[in-house]
Amino acid sequence: MIRLGIDFGGSGIKGGLVDVVKGELIQPRIRIPTPEGAKPKEVAAVVAEICRGFGYHGAAGGTIPGVVQHGVVMTAANIDDSWVGKDVERLFSQASNCEFHAVNDADAAGLAEIHYGVGKDFPGQVILMITLGTGIGSALFVDGSLVPNLELGHLKVREKDAERRASDAARQRKKLSWPAYAAALDEVVGEIEALIWPDVIVIGGGISKQGEKFIPLLKRRAKVVPARLLNQAGIIGAALYASEMEKRAQA
């Protein structure tokens, strides 16, 4: 079964056709720079362009960097405030003539990792996915099932949002060495771990490619491992989410 997944990022909007049985892209992805300001209508136009680029018509999934409830964007910590209250599923569907299903970006990455990536090594365990980028995304899985819209990046750590302390953007902004960054991240993950007690913590986002530089320095009770799907996780997870929503509607 082939479904389209689109991943909405701060610098680029990426789409790909995904074999949702294998969890693999079947051809090279399309990437278009995110429009300046990333307003809803401009992003929807890019989504439609990607759909046309693949000649795709059907169920599709799209990630949103914020809480999504029943197709409506509820938060906008790292995107324009005009997204809040927007029925993004309707917006993307009308722009593209595809049936769109919207999902939080960290949830999508987590779905991909649980079904096709590192999660396969830890069946039946409580797994927390943490994505490190402009902000900190999080997704929790209990025996393979998603607990949606877990916004741990906004947990207060010494009166400041966790993502202000330990996102990859914070690392770059503060010009932290890897040991210094590991210490900042360890403090944040320690606060999270005290609340949730996962068996496994998966570190995702583009920074996970350099996981060997900081993951071994984390002093956590849970096993901490890097993600495997890297920049494809959002696309694959969005396509999988669309497939699951399609099946649910038909049941």
N, C-alpha and C positions, 0 to 999 in steps of 0.2 A: 504494500500500500504506500503510495507516494503522497506526501502532503507538503505544503509550503510553510516554511517558518521564516519569520522576520524578526531581527533583533535590533531594537532601537537603542543606540548608544550615543554618548556625548559627542563623539567625533565622526561617527559613521553609522549608517543604517544598512544592515547586511541581511541578505535573504538567500535562501537556498531550498532546493527541492530535496526532501529527505525520505529515504526508505525507512518508515517507522517500525518495520520489523527488525531490520538490522541496526538502526540508529546511525545511518551513514548518509552523507550527501551523495547524490547520484551524479552530480556534475558541478563544475566550479560555481561558487557563490557569486552573487552580484553585490557590490558595495558602492553606495552613493554617499558622499559627505552629508552629514546632518546639516540642514539649513540653519543659518545664523539665527539665534533666538529660539529655534526649535518649537515654534508655535504649532498648535494642532493641525491647522489646515495645510501648512507647509509640509509637515511630516506626513500627513495623509497623502499628499501629492507624490512624495517619494515612495511611499508604500505602493501606490497605484502604479508607479513607473516600474518598480521591481516586479510586480505581478505581470505587467505587460511584457517585461523583458524575458520572462519565462513562458509567456503565452499560457499562463495558468488561470484556470477557473475552477473553483471548488472551495472546500474548507481550508482555512489557513489560520495560523497562529501568529500573534504578534506580542512581543514583550514590551512592558512599560516600566520605567524606573520609578515605581511608586505603588501604593496599595491599589488593587483593582478588585472591586466587589460587584459581581453581577454585571460586568462589562463597563462599569463606571469608575473613572479614576478618582480616588479619594484624597491622595496626598501628592505634593509636588516639592519635595525637599531639594532635588537637584535638577528640576525642569521648571519651565515657566508656570506661573500660578494659574494661567488660563486653562491648564489641563484639569484642574480640580472641578469635579462635577460633570466632566465631559463623558458622554457615552461613547467611548472610543471604539467599541465594537461596531456601533452604527456608523460612526464617522469613517472608519477604515473600509467597512463593507460598501458604503455608498460610493466612496472614491474609487474602489477597485473592482466592483462587481464580483467580489469573492465573499464567502461567508466567513467573517473574521471572528476569532476568539482571542481575547486579550488576557494576558497573565503577567504577574509581577516578574521582573527580569531574573531575580535571584531564584524564585520558584522554578522558572523555566530551566535555568542552569542546573538546579538541583534535580529536577525530573530527569534530565539527560544523564547526569552522573549516576543516579540511582539505578536507572534502567539499563544503561549501556556502558557506564564507566566504572569508577572505583567502587561504587556501591555494591556491585555484584560480588565483591570480595567479602562483604560483611552482611550476609542475609540475616534477617530477623533482629537486627540491632537498631538502636536509636542513633540516627546519623544527623549531624548538623552541618549544613553547607554554609560556608562564609565566603562571599565574593568581595574582593578588595579592588576598588577602582576609584572613581570619583568620590564615591561614598562607600559604605559597607552594607552589602546585602546579606540576607540570611534566609535559610529555608530548612525546616525541620521535617524529618521523616521518621515515622514510627512503624516498624515492620514494613517498610516500603511505601507507606501512605503519607501523603503530604499534609502538613498542617499549614494552610495558606496564610500569606501576608504577615509573616513574623518579622517585624521591623526592629531588629536588635541593633542596627546601626545608630539608632536614636536613643539607646540606653544611656543614661547619664553616668559618666565616670568622672569623679571629682568635679561635678557641676558643669561638665561639658559633654556634648554629644560624642559618643564613641567614635563616629566616623571623622570627627574633627581631630581626634588624637591618632587614629591608626589606619585610616584609609591609605591607599597607595598615593592619592593626591596629597594627603598630609605628609607622607614620607618625602615626596618630591618638594613640596612647598617648604618644609623645614630642613631639607637637605640632610636627612638623617643617614648615618651609616647603617649597614645591615644589623649590627648588634644593637644599636640604639633603637632602630625600628622594631626589632624583635622584642625588646623590652616594652615598648609602647603597646604593641599588639598583644603581648602576653598579659599585660594588665587588663586590657579590654576583654580578651577571651576568658581570663580568669573570672571576671564579673559575670559573664554570660554562663560559663560552666557551673558556677555556684547556683544559678537559678534553674538550669535545664538538665544538667548531668547527662550529656550524651555519651554514648560508647565511643563514637568516632566523630572527629571533626575534619571535614574536607575543605581545604583552602583553594578557592577558585579565583577567577579573574585573570587578567593578563599577567599579573605579578607571579602567579603560580608557576610560570615557566622558570622563575628564578628561586623556586622554593627551597632548593638546597642551601641557599644563602641565609635563610632565616628560620625555616620550619624546625630544624634540629635544635635551635636555641630556645624554642618555646618549652616552658616547664609546666605542662598540663597533665592532668590525670588521664584524660581521654587520649586515645591514639590520634595523632594529627598527621594527615596525609595530603599530598597535593592532588588536585583534580587532574583528570586525564584528557578531557575533551577540549580544554583550553578555549580558544575563541569560537569554536563551533558549538559550544554547549548551549548558548542562547537560541541559536537557530534550530538545533535538533530538539531542544526541550519545547520550544514554541510549536513546532510541527507535531510533536507527540501530544501536547496538550490539546491541539485542535482535533486530532484523531480521537482522543478520549472523550472530548465534549460532543463530538459527532456521534460516537457510539452511545453515549448517555441519552442523547436526544432521540435516538432511534429505538431505545430499549422500551 
